Amino acid sequence: MKLKSLAALVMAGVMALGLCACTSNETPENTSEPDTSEVNAEPVSITTTESWDFSTGFYPALSSANSNGTMGFTYYARNCYDTLVTREGDEIIPALAETWEISDDGLTYTFHLKEGVKFSDGADLNAEAVKTSIEAAFSNMGQSIAQFGKIGVLTESIEVVDEYTVALHLTSPYYGVLSDLAMCNPMAIVSPNAFNEDLTPKDEMMNQTMGTGPYMYAGDGDGTSYTFVRNPNYWGEEPDVDTFTVKVISDPEAAVLALRNGEVDLLAGTSRLSFAGYTELSSADGIGTTLDDSVSNSRFIGFNTQAAPFNDAAVRQAVAYAIDKETISTSVFSGLESASTYLLDSTLPYCDVETTTYSYDPERAMELLESAGWVDSDGDGVREKDGETLSVTLDYITNQGTMDDAALVIAQELGEVGFEVTLRGADNMTWFTQVFTDFDFSLHTTYGGYYDPFLTMSNMNPEMMSDPILWQVALTMENGTALIQELDSTADLDRVQEIYDEVLNFTADQAVLVPLTSAHQYAAFNSDKIASFSFGSDQLFIEIANVEVN
């Protein structure tokens, strides 16, 4: 099966967590009901808040195309599903696959599965189940599969070698195969009982999960809350929490109030708790907070390098010098996002690359604009060149709270060096349409979590048709498209590093994508009930197994 696909964009919703009491008779309506007799009679339970409901069900391979934009369950999917492998920093480690081999030509990946593992519905984990699950993910994601890496595009066939050995055969080598397979969405391994003959999810997936993770859905959702209980078939270490409930609270301020009054006990993640809310809760009695040290994703400014004025590197560099990232870090993000020097964090695979950096220097910005021919001849504060004013539009996504403030600061700082900036905020889909058709420059982020750096780099290829802001790198760079294509088709890891060095240095030298801040995930919780919470290595997901209770 040779799969070709285009890509789309995924955006996160708002979530939060809290503790509540549940009873042990809340079990899902499984195809083959597991034995729940070992579930604690008085379970420790937590409730979460989410801006989206789970009306699209509990199949973990989701995109904006097949979920009507309702992606809420995605960020809880790791609680119910496992992947073949997982990632810790730049290291790939076993999950459902204990070991694996890669052929010398980079075209075959052979995985040896854990034995004795069962799905929550009672089905056995074996090579046939893995084959079915991966083929179903490719089929159900359709054109959107490419937004999650190249694995869905390059897989030619999946072979059952024996009962516990499965092999993926590719049409060309790809250095990011293992990282792609670590993505819970869309590469979580799902029970074969979840699929119809045509590999579409059965209707049962609207009301239950069928994975090998520590939890499973209890089937009690009413559109406002959804409860998950222990998976008695779970093969790994037992978590502290017995049950958790996702509660739909779309207003972040209401979520903070719910934590304060004890209705919920944990709010986790930057897309689930505002910077102001976190700062407020940090000094509240009975509330604990934690800030993750690792960088979850990076914010940057991307330019349309194919049209004036940003087709001139000097103008782009002027923007880089004109923006005070430290001020944005402290005044907009309350110090919870650090001023960023590099597009991709140096701890990511292949990203420990020294590149050009830009410190705040408005005088240098004005010098660059002058040298590029942009002067303020009439003294109105806006520069002109050849009868055109230096008037540009900054696009950004409005439903990411603090982005309004960040855009305003950027507009003011650019105004001080002679730009006239119009702000154009929009919701996710409208923003995407705008930057896909026509834009001057825009606030954007890398994809974060396990999607970095592989997906960010792959989507610099204009032929991926997924991210017009990232395209600008390949469009501006001589032979840029061919270079990104080579990156995604070589088995030589030394060559992979060379391409990263070349692309990241060009991007910085030419200020095609200008780093802004580095995001760190954080959480606030009821310290009377929760001792601690930590983010997993894929920081964009909420994993209840990382909750330690008092």
RODO-2510 file (C-alpha; in nm, 4 decimals, decimal comma):
residues 550
     n   res          X          Y          Z
     1     m     0,0000     0,0000     0,0000
     2     k     0,1735     0,3146    -0,1154
     3     l     0,0084     0,6125     0,0482
     4     k     0,0327     0,9692    -0,0714
     5     s    -0,1115     1,2545     0,1248
     6     l    -0,1343     1,6236     0,1887
     7     a    -0,1255     1,7800     0,5316
     8     a    -0,3362     2,0021     0,7528
     9     l    -0,2816     2,1830     1,0789
    10     v    -0,3826     2,0814     1,4266
    11     m    -0,4438     2,3183     1,7148
    12     a    -0,4936     2,2361     2,0789
    13     g    -0,7946     2,3107     2,2977
    14     v    -0,8208     2,4126     2,6628
    15     m    -0,8132     2,1420     2,9317
    16     a    -0,7885     2,1103     3,3097
    17     l    -0,7942     1,8385     3,5760
    18     g    -0,9602     1,7813     3,9126
    19     l    -1,0285     1,5192     4,1787
    20     c    -1,3669     1,3653     4,2526
    21     a    -1,5126     1,0463     4,3976
    22     c    -1,6265     0,7548     4,1780
    23     t    -1,7490     0,4043     4,2451
    24     s    -1,5980     0,0797     4,1205
    25     n    -1,9080    -0,0303     3,9274
    26     e    -1,8403     0,2265     3,6513
    27     t    -1,7067     0,0016     3,3734
    28     p    -1,7096     0,0550     2,9976
    29     e    -1,9301    -0,1386     2,7628
    30     n    -1,6468    -0,3403     2,6120
    31     t    -1,6764    -0,5916     2,3313
    32     s    -1,5256    -0,8430     2,5758
    33     e    -1,5746    -0,7063     2,9274
    34     p    -1,2566    -0,7169     3,1374
    35     d    -1,2569    -0,8347     3,4969
    36     t    -1,2882    -0,5254     3,7166
    37     s    -1,2794    -0,7087     4,0469
    38     e    -0,9275    -0,5840     4,1198
    39     v    -1,0279    -0,2170     4,0894
    40     n    -1,0067    -0,0377     4,4249
    41     a    -1,3454    -0,0260     4,6003
    42     e    -1,2771     0,3344     4,7069
    43     p    -1,0815     0,4709     4,4127
    44     v    -0,8687     0,7828     4,4050
    45     s    -1,0216     0,9884     4,1255
    46     i    -0,9525     1,3113     3,9368
    47     t    -1,1661     1,5296     3,7061
    48     t    -1,0300     1,7303     3,4149
    49     t    -1,1658     2,0283     3,2245
    50     e    -1,1621     2,0584     2,8446
    51     s    -1,2850     2,3295     2,6108
    52     w    -1,3878     2,0642     2,3563
    53     d    -1,6140     1,7709     2,4221
    54     f    -1,5402     1,4146     2,3079
    55     s    -1,8321     1,3980     2,0691
    56     t    -1,6135     1,2488     1,7945
    57     g    -1,5452     0,9429     2,0098
    58     f    -1,2328     0,7707     2,1361
    59     y    -1,0464     0,6558     1,8288
    60     p    -0,6984     0,8120     1,8733
    61     a    -0,6106     0,8849     1,5078
    62     l    -0,7590     1,2335     1,4782
    63     s    -0,7040     1,5352     1,2555
    64     s    -0,9000     1,8516     1,1952
    65     a    -1,0351     1,6832     0,8819
    66     n    -1,1855     1,3692     1,0407
    67     s    -1,2902     1,5218     1,3725
    68     n    -1,4709     1,8390     1,2639
    69     g    -1,2047     2,0265     1,4558
    70     t    -1,3058     1,8621     1,7863
    71     m    -0,9692     1,7328     1,8995
    72     g    -1,0280     1,7141     2,2751
    73     f    -0,9623     1,3427     2,3266
    74     t    -0,6271     1,3676     2,1471
    75     y    -0,4635     1,5254     2,4506
    76     y    -0,5803     1,2462     2,6828
    77     a    -0,5215     0,9570     2,4437
    78     r    -0,1944     0,8472     2,6057
    79     n    -0,3924     0,7482     2,9121
    80     c    -0,5689     0,4773     2,7136
    81     y    -0,3314     0,3866     2,4301
    82     d     0,0327     0,2902     2,3870
    83     t     0,2645     0,3128     2,0873
    84     l     0,5264     0,0702     1,9591
    85     v     0,8054     0,2936     2,0866
    86     t     0,8293     0,6163     2,2820
    87     r     1,0797     0,9001     2,3037
    88     e     1,2809     1,0434     2,5906
    89     g     1,4712     1,3481     2,4721
    90     d     1,6581     1,2351     2,1624
    91     e     1,6436     0,8660     2,2600
    92     i     1,3861     0,6165     2,1324
    93     i     1,2950     0,3571     2,3961
    94     p     1,0725     0,0462     2,3948
    95     a     0,6974     0,0543     2,4607
    96     l     0,4826    -0,2217     2,3061
    97     a     0,7837    -0,3215     2,0971
    98     e     1,0659    -0,4600     2,3125
    99     t     1,3311    -0,4524     2,0394
   100     w     1,3627    -0,3641     1,6714
   101     e     1,6033    -0,3804     1,3803
   102     i     1,6547    -0,1492     1,0839
   103     s     1,7779    -0,2910     0,7542
   104     d     2,1051    -0,1602     0,6116
   105     d     1,9199     0,0187     0,3315
   106     g     1,6824     0,1865     0,5786
   107     l     1,3756     0,0426     0,4040
   108     t     1,2612    -0,2193     0,6577
   109     y     1,1879    -0,1740     1,0286
   110     t     1,1217    -0,4990     1,2140
   111     f     0,9599    -0,4856     1,5598
   112     h     0,9483    -0,7624     1,8213
   113     l     0,6437    -0,7148     2,0443
   114     k     0,5946    -0,7696     2,4146
   115     e     0,4196    -1,1001     2,4741
   116     g     0,1196    -1,1507     2,7006
   117     v    -0,0198    -0,7969     2,6564
   118     k    -0,3974    -0,7584     2,6157
   119     f    -0,6100    -0,4657     2,5045
   120     s    -0,8718    -0,3302     2,7452
   121     d    -1,1417    -0,5187     2,5494
   122     g    -0,9603    -0,8502     2,6070
   123     a    -0,8055    -0,8926     2,2611
   124     d    -0,4424    -1,0067     2,2402
   125     l    -0,1645    -0,7761     2,1277
   126     n     0,0101    -0,9503     1,8390
   127     a     0,1615    -0,8699     1,5016
   128     e    -0,1700    -0,8988     1,3194
   129     a    -0,3289    -0,6493     1,5595
   130     v    -0,0429    -0,4035     1,5068
   131     k    -0,0673    -0,4383     1,1291
   132     t    -0,4416    -0,3723     1,1364
   133     s    -0,4050    -0,0731     1,3680
   134     i    -0,1361     0,0999     1,1604
   135     e    -0,3128     0,0346     0,8302
   136     a    -0,6351     0,1706     0,9805
   137     a    -0,4562     0,4873     1,0971
   138     f    -0,3236     0,5511     0,7483
   139     s    -0,6621     0,4841     0,5908
   140     n    -0,8715     0,6863     0,8337
   141     m    -0,6392     0,9873     0,8404
   142     g    -0,6492     1,0071     0,4609
   143     q    -0,4785     1,3152     0,3216
   144     s    -0,4116     1,4433     0,6734
   145     i    -0,1647     1,1647     0,7566
   146     a     0,1280     1,3727     0,6298
   147     q     0,0736     1,6330     0,8994
   148     f     0,2084     1,3712     1,1416
   149     g     0,5352     1,2981     0,9649
   150     k     0,6352     1,0967     0,6602
   151     i     0,5649     0,7448     0,7850
   152     g     0,2147     0,7363     0,6354
   153     v     0,3422     0,8600     0,3015
   154     l     0,6399     0,6265     0,2727
   155     t     0,5011     0,2962     0,4035
   156     e     0,4612     0,0549     0,1143
   157     s     0,3476    -0,2531     0,3096
   158     i     0,3220    -0,3987     0,6592
   159     e     0,4240    -0,7614     0,7049
   160     v     0,3297    -1,0065     0,9810
   161     v     0,6552    -1,2007     1,0194
   162     d     0,5307    -1,4222     1,3015
   163     e     0,2869    -1,3939     1,5914
   164     y     0,4906    -1,1282     1,7742
   165     t     0,7024    -0,9813     1,4929
   166     v     0,5857    -0,7151     1,2478
   167     a     0,7822    -0,5372     0,9745
   168     l     0,7225    -0,2024     0,8016
   169     h     0,8536    -0,1768     0,4458
   170     l     0,9183     0,1736     0,3105
   171     t     0,9509     0,3071    -0,0422
   172     s     1,2507     0,5183     0,0601
   173     p     1,4595     0,5679     0,3762
   174     y     1,3360     0,8176     0,6346
   175     y     1,5308     0,9191     0,9423
   176     g     1,2179     1,0029     1,1462
   177     v     1,0395     0,6644     1,1317
   178     l     1,0789     0,5789     1,5000
   179     s     0,9827     0,9272     1,6141
   180     d     0,6715     0,9166     1,3941
   181     l     0,5755     0,5803     1,5452
   182     a     0,6048     0,7313     1,8940
   183     m     0,3198     0,9777     1,8214
   184     c     0,0081     0,8649     2,0053
   185     n    -0,1954     1,0547     1,7491
   186     p    -0,2145     0,8854     1,5001
   187     m     0,0149     0,5869     1,5713
   188     a    -0,1407     0,4511     1,8925
   189     i    -0,1994     0,0759     1,8716
   190     v    -0,5723    -0,0028     1,8812
   191     s    -0,7485    -0,3378     1,9296
   192     p    -0,8489    -0,5161     1,6077
   193     n    -1,2016    -0,5327     1,7514
   194     a    -1,2270    -0,1566     1,6967
   195     f    -1,2495    -0,1772     1,3179
   196     n    -1,4947    -0,2742     1,0483
   197     e    -1,3760    -0,4768     0,7502
   198     d    -1,2964    -0,1572     0,5620
   199     l    -1,0816    -0,0438     0,8594
   200     t    -1,3164     0,2374     0,9602
   201     p    -1,3750     0,2581     1,3369
   202     k    -1,6804     0,0698     1,4615
   203     d    -1,9638     0,2612     1,6238
   204     e    -1,8474     0,1194     1,9580
   205     m    -1,5494     0,3568     1,9413
   206     m    -1,7897     0,6423     2,0086
   207     n    -1,8400     0,5070     2,3610
   208     q    -1,5273     0,3138     2,4569
   209     t    -1,1520     0,2977     2,4248
   210     m    -0,9731    -0,0166     2,3057
   211     g    -0,6091     0,0278     2,3970
   212     t    -0,3345    -0,1145     2,6165
   213     g    -0,2835     0,1975     2,8311
   214     p    -0,3433     0,2292     3,2060
   215     y    -0,7001     0,3619     3,1686
   216     m    -1,0148     0,3010     2,9663
   217     y    -1,3306     0,5050     2,9125
   218     a    -1,6204     0,4220     3,1438
   219     g    -1,8856     0,5070     2,8842
   220     d    -2,0681     0,7662     3,0943
   221     g    -2,0171     1,0814     2,8834
   222     d    -2,3022     1,3287     2,8583
   223     g    -2,1242     1,6056     2,6709
   224     t    -2,0206     1,7799     2,9908
   225     s    -1,8084     1,5114     3,1605
   226     y    -1,6372     1,1825     3,0744
   227     t    -1,4997     0,9295     3,3245
   228     f    -1,2052     0,6945     3,2777
   229     v    -1,1268     0,3957     3,5008
   230     r    -0,8330     0,1609     3,5411
   231     n    -0,7679    -0,0857     3,2613
   232     p    -0,7427    -0,4174     3,4549
   233     n    -0,5459    -0,5647     3,1632
   234     y    -0,2744    -0,2992     3,1851
   235     w     0,0730    -0,4482     3,1478
   236     g     0,2755    -0,1645     3,3058
   237     e     0,3287    -0,0065     3,6460
   238     e     0,0063     0,0756     3,8288
   239     p    -0,0556     0,4517     3,8579
   240     d    -0,1646     0,6264     4,1799
   241     v    -0,4966     0,7488     4,0408
   242     d    -0,7780     0,4958     3,9964
   243     t    -1,0226     0,7040     3,7933
   244     f    -1,0373     1,0449     3,6320
   245     t    -1,3135     1,2527     3,4763
   246     v    -1,2799     1,5072     3,1986
   247     k    -1,5183     1,7953     3,2603
   248     v    -1,6013     2,0424     2,9825
   249     i    -1,5172     2,3975     3,0965
   250     s    -1,4430     2,6217     2,7999
   251     d    -1,3636     2,9418     2,9920
   252     p    -1,0087     2,9428     3,1406
   253     e    -1,1153     3,1873     3,4111
   254     a    -1,3961     2,9533     3,5099
   255     a    -1,1439     2,6681     3,5256
   256     v    -0,9255     2,8677     3,7661
   257     l    -1,2300     2,9376     3,9828
   258     a    -1,3189     2,5668     3,9751
   259     l    -0,9727     2,4809     4,1082
   260     r    -0,9977     2,7452     4,3784
   261     n    -1,3349     2,6196     4,5040
   262     g    -1,2388     2,2516     4,4937
   263     e    -1,4528     2,1530     4,1968
   264     v    -1,1376     2,0456     4,0126
   265     d    -0,7919     1,9699     4,1451
   266     l    -0,5498     2,0011     3,8568
   267     l    -0,5114     2,2442     3,5684
   268     a    -0,2252     2,1423     3,3402
   269     g    -0,0669     2,2932     3,0297
   270     t    -0,0329     2,6345     2,8681
   271     s    -0,3318     2,5769     2,6418
   272     r    -0,5407     2,4810     2,9441
   273     l    -0,4345     2,7442     3,1983
   274     s    -0,3606     3,1067     3,1113
   275     f    -0,0363     3,2762     3,2110
   276     a    -0,2331     3,5164     3,4286
   277     g    -0,4227     3,2278     3,5848
   278     y    -0,1026     3,0404     3,6651
   279     t     0,0538     3,3518     3,8174
   280     e    -0,2563     3,4080     4,0289
   281     l    -0,2641     3,0484     4,1504
   282     s     0,1083     3,0443     4,2288
   283     s     0,0484     3,2557     4,5387
   284     a    -0,2834     3,0996     4,6435
   285     d    -0,3119     2,8987     4,9651
   286     g    -0,3613     2,5268     4,9177
   287     i    -0,2497     2,5367     4,5536
   288     g     0,0696     2,3768     4,4278
   289     t     0,2349     2,4701     4,0997
   290     t     0,4994     2,3198     3,8736
   291     l     0,6850     2,4545     3,5711
   292     d     0,8399     2,2032     3,3317
   293     d     1,2063     2,2711     3,2552
   294     s     1,1976     2,1313     2,9029
   295     v     1,0881     2,3341     2,6001
   296     s     0,7586     2,2008     2,4649
   297     n     0,7549     2,4162     2,1503
   298     s     0,8928     2,7446     2,0171
   299     r     0,7154     3,0603     1,9057
   300     f     0,8534     3,2492     1,6094
   301     i     0,7706     3,5102     1,3473
   302     g     0,7503     3,3894     0,9882
   303     f     0,7645     3,6120     0,6799
   304     n     0,6282     3,5958     0,3281
   305     t     0,9671     3,6069     0,1587
   306     q     0,8107     3,6032    -0,1878
   307     a     0,6659     3,9551    -0,1732
   308     a     0,7776     4,3032    -0,0692
   309     p     0,8849     4,4200     0,1768
   310     f     0,9908     4,0909     0,3344
   311     n     1,1518     3,9563     0,0167
   312     d     1,4480     4,1654     0,1348
   313     a     1,6597     3,9929     0,4021
   314     a     1,7608     4,3319     0,5444
   315     v     1,3981     4,4137     0,6254
   316     r     1,3495     4,0758     0,7932
   317     q     1,6695     4,1230     0,9914
   318     a     1,5483     4,4666     1,0955
   319     v     1,2382     4,3070     1,2442
   320     a     1,4575     4,0601     1,4337
   321     y     1,6613     4,3434     1,5867
   322     a     1,3569     4,5619     1,6600
   323     i     1,1749     4,3148     1,8843
   324     d     1,2585     4,3005     2,2549
   325     k     1,1979     3,9331     2,3294
   326     e     1,2882     3,9742     2,6962
   327     t     1,0093     4,2293     2,7387
   328     i     0,7628     3,9968     2,5679
   329     s     0,8777     3,7108     2,7903
   330     t     0,8252     3,9078     3,1099
   331     s     0,5324     4,1378     3,0288
   332     v     0,3229     3,9123     2,8053
   333     f     0,4120     3,5639     2,9267
   334     s     0,4813     3,6517     3,2909
   335     g     0,8292     3,5012     3,2600
   336     l     0,6796     3,1557     3,1998
   337     e     0,8075     3,1548     2,8428
   338     s     1,1754     3,2334     2,8009
   339     a     1,3203     3,4570     2,5317
   340     s     1,4280     3,2258     2,2504
   341     t     1,7544     3,2301     2,0605
   342     y     1,7003     2,9358     1,8267
   343     l     1,4095     2,8159     1,6137
   344     l     1,4322     2,4582     1,7459
   345     d     1,5529     2,3840     2,0978
   346     s     1,9099     2,2536     2,1035
   347     t     1,8113     1,9483     2,3112
   348     l     1,6048     1,8114     2,0217
   349     p     1,7567     1,5518     1,7875
   350     y     1,9936     1,7096     1,5298
   351     c     1,9242     2,0612     1,6639
   352     d     2,2399     2,1349     1,8631
   353     v     2,3457     2,3827     1,5955
   354     e     2,5077     2,7209     1,6608
   355     t     2,3422     2,9820     1,4379
   356     t     2,3171     3,3597     1,3997
   357     t     2,1236     3,5252     1,6832
   358     y     1,9641     3,8706     1,7084
   359     s     1,9683     4,0762     2,0265
   360     y     1,7379     4,3726     2,0839
   361     d     1,8993     4,6621     1,8947
   362     p     1,6514     4,9132     1,7461
   363     e     1,9373     5,1351     1,6249
   364     r     2,0719     4,8472     1,4179
   365     a     1,7189     4,7815     1,2885
   366     m     1,6893     5,1404     1,1650
   367     e     2,0327     5,1228     1,0016
   368     l     1,9291     4,8124     0,8078
   369     l     1,6070     4,9768     0,6915
   370     e     1,7968     5,2859     0,5799
   371     s     2,0457     5,0740     0,3853
   372     a     1,7553     4,8934     0,2186
   373     g     1,6150     5,2254     0,0978
   374     w     1,3331     5,2664     0,3488
   375     v     1,3355     5,6257     0,4807
   376     d     1,0879     5,8485     0,6609
   377     s     1,0960     6,1409     0,4182
   378     d     0,7881     6,3245     0,5499
   379     g     0,8474     6,2782     0,9227
   380     d     0,5229     6,0949     0,9938
   381     g     0,7033     5,8032     1,1585
   382     v     0,6389     5,5591     0,8723
   383     r     0,9150     5,4808     0,6252
   384     e     0,8671     5,4894     0,2475
   385     k     1,0463     5,3535    -0,0559
   386     d     0,9652     5,4134    -0,4229
   387     g     0,6318     5,5674    -0,3274
   388     e     0,5267     5,2732    -0,1071
   389     t     0,4940     5,2964     0,2700
   390     l     0,6387     5,0316     0,5020
   391     s     0,2897     4,9127     0,5907
   392     v     0,2474     4,5443     0,6815
   393     t    -0,0147     4,3151     0,8360
   394     l     0,0691     4,0839     1,1257
   395     d    -0,1471     3,7707     1,1443
   396     y    -0,1989     3,5721     1,4647
   397     i    -0,4460     3,3355     1,6295
   398     t    -0,6813     3,5136     1,8677
   399     n    -0,8046     3,2195     2,0758
   400     q    -0,4587     3,1739     2,2235
   401     g    -0,5280     3,4432     2,4849
   402     t    -0,1963     3,6201     2,5296
   403     m    -0,1275     3,6339     2,1559
   404     d    -0,3315     3,9548     2,1369
   405     d    -0,0905     4,1146     2,3840
   406     a     0,2170     3,9717     2,2102
   407     a     0,0996     4,1029     1,8713
   408     l     0,0333     4,4455     2,0209
   409     v     0,3833     4,4695     2,1703
   410     i     0,5427     4,3614     1,8415
   411     a     0,3400     4,6199     1,6483
   412     q     0,4445     4,8949     1,8902
   413     e     0,8134     4,8014     1,8765
   414     l     0,8148     4,7838     1,4980
   415     g     0,6357     5,1179     1,4878
   416     e     0,9285     5,2705     1,6764
   417     v     1,1670     5,1860     1,3905
   418     g     0,9371     5,2983     1,1079
   419     f     0,6909     5,0198     1,0301
   420     e     0,3163     5,0707     1,0159
   421     v     0,1681     4,7434     1,1450
   422     t    -0,1948     4,6391     1,1130
   423     l    -0,2976     4,3518     1,3413
   424     r    -0,5185     4,0785     1,1955
   425     g    -0,6230     3,8273     1,4583
   426     a    -0,8439     3,5322     1,3670
   427     d    -0,9565     3,1920     1,4875
   428     n    -0,7487     2,8866     1,3943
   429     m    -0,9121     2,7988     1,0650
   430     t    -0,9511     3,1582     0,9449
   431     w    -0,5865     3,2269     1,0301
   432     f    -0,4779     2,9188     0,8354
   433     t    -0,6812     3,0254     0,5321
   434     q    -0,5332     3,3738     0,5468
   435     v    -0,1690     3,2657     0,5622
   436     f    -0,2323     2,9992     0,2993
   437     t    -0,3628     3,2567     0,0498
   438     d    -0,1794     3,5809     0,1268
   439     f     0,0122     3,7205     0,4235
   440     d     0,2938     3,9607     0,5117
   441     f     0,4172     3,8056     0,8350
   442     s     0,2663     3,6018     1,1146
   443     l     0,3140     3,4690     1,4654
   444     h     0,3524     3,0921     1,4540
   445     t     0,4891     2,8003     1,6589
   446     t     0,6796     2,4838     1,5968
   447     y     0,4587     2,1776     1,6361
   448     g     0,5936     2,0791     1,9756
   449     g     0,6277     1,7526     2,1632
   450     y     0,7188     1,4523     1,9512
   451     y     0,6287     1,6480     1,6359
   452     d     0,9544     1,8438     1,6713
   453     p     1,1928     1,8622     1,5001
   454     f     1,0944     1,6131     1,2278
   455     l     0,7564     1,7557     1,1296
   456     t     0,8716     2,1167     1,1485
   457     m     1,1572     2,0373     0,9118
   458     s     0,9493     1,8209     0,6731
   459     n     0,6831     2,0896     0,6391
   460     m     0,9391     2,3352     0,5026
   461     n     0,8849     2,1468     0,1761
   462     p     0,6209     2,3392    -0,0281
   463     e     0,5124     2,0158    -0,1941
   464     m     0,3772     1,8985     0,1439
   465     m     0,1042     2,1643     0,1079
   466     s     0,0751     2,1913     0,4842
   467     d     0,2372     2,5045     0,6244
   468     p     0,2886     2,8128     0,4050
   469     i     0,4928     2,9873     0,6740
   470     l     0,7472     2,7060     0,6994
   471     w     0,7542     2,6789     0,3184
   472     q     0,9325     3,0114     0,3032
   473     v     1,2579     2,8454     0,4088
   474     a     1,2685     2,6178     0,1033
   475     l     1,1295     2,8885    -0,1254
   476     t     1,3987     3,1348    -0,0196
   477     m     1,6881     2,8894    -0,0105
   478     e     1,8562     2,7889    -0,3353
   479     n     1,7571     2,4264    -0,4020
   480     g     1,5739     2,4368    -0,0686
   481     t     1,2919     2,2049    -0,1717
   482     a     1,5373     1,9452    -0,3029
   483     l     1,7364     1,9671     0,0195
   484     i     1,4305     1,9015     0,2410
   485     q     1,3300     1,6154     0,0113
   486     e     1,6771     1,4684     0,0509
   487     l     1,6461     1,5017     0,4285
   488     d     1,3308     1,2899     0,4202
   489     s     1,4800     1,0236     0,1943
   490     t     1,8314     0,9484     0,3164
   491     a     1,9494     0,6639     0,5391
   492     d     2,2780     0,8472     0,6101
   493     l     2,2399     1,0075     0,9547
   494     d     2,5590     1,2079     0,9078
   495     r     2,3991     1,3611     0,5998
   496     v     2,0835     1,4301     0,8032
   497     q     2,2927     1,6336     1,0481
   498     e     2,4616     1,8198     0,7622
   499     i     2,1221     1,9193     0,6209
   500     y     1,9999     2,0371     0,9619
   501     d     2,3145     2,2482     0,9949
   502     e     2,2663     2,3996     0,6510
   503     v     1,8921     2,4671     0,6827
   504     l     1,9004     2,6053     1,0364
   505     n     2,1989     2,8298     0,9591
   506     f     2,0351     2,9662     0,6437
   507     t     1,7044     3,0249     0,8241
   508     a     1,8811     3,2247     1,0963
   509     d     2,1264     3,4121     0,8711
   510     q     1,8488     3,5260     0,6403
   511     a     1,5953     3,5795     0,9222
   512     v     1,3333     3,3747     0,7386
   513     l     1,1887     3,2524     1,0700
   514     v     1,2737     3,4692     1,3717
   515     p     1,2636     3,2990     1,7150
   516     l     1,0481     3,4712     1,9761
   517     t     0,9964     3,2662     2,2941
   518     s     1,0282     2,9096     2,4160
   519     a     0,7173     2,7596     2,5752
   520     h     0,7341     2,5595     2,8967
   521     q     0,4340     2,3622     3,0164
   522     y     0,3046     2,4266     3,3668
   523     a     0,0352     2,3037     3,6046
   524     a    -0,1516     2,4116     3,9177
   525     f    -0,3162     2,1650     4,1546
   526     n    -0,4906     2,1203     4,4891
   527     s    -0,1949     2,0434     4,7136
   528     d    -0,4183     1,8889     4,9814
   529     k    -0,4997     1,6044     4,7437
   530     i    -0,2118     1,5958     4,4944
   531     a     0,1525     1,5674     4,5999
   532     s     0,2961     1,6378     4,2553
   533     f     0,2334     1,6335     3,8827
   534     s     0,4849     1,6065     3,5998
   535     f     0,4631     1,6258     3,2231
   536     g     0,5681     1,3305     3,0145
   537     s     0,8305     1,3467     2,7420
   538     d     0,5492     1,4387     2,4992
   539     q     0,4572     1,7489     2,6975
   540     l     0,1468     1,8413     2,4978
   541     f    -0,0401     1,5363     2,6289
   542     i    -0,1936     1,4992     2,9762
   543     e    -0,0930     1,1718     3,1427
   544     i    -0,2794     1,0961     3,4639
   545     a    -0,0191     0,8317     3,5508
   546     n     0,2128     1,1263     3,6253
   547     v    -0,0082     1,2391     3,9149
   548     e     0,1199     1,1466     4,2604
   549     v    -0,1459     1,1695     4,5305
   550     n    -0,1046     1,2439     4,8994
***
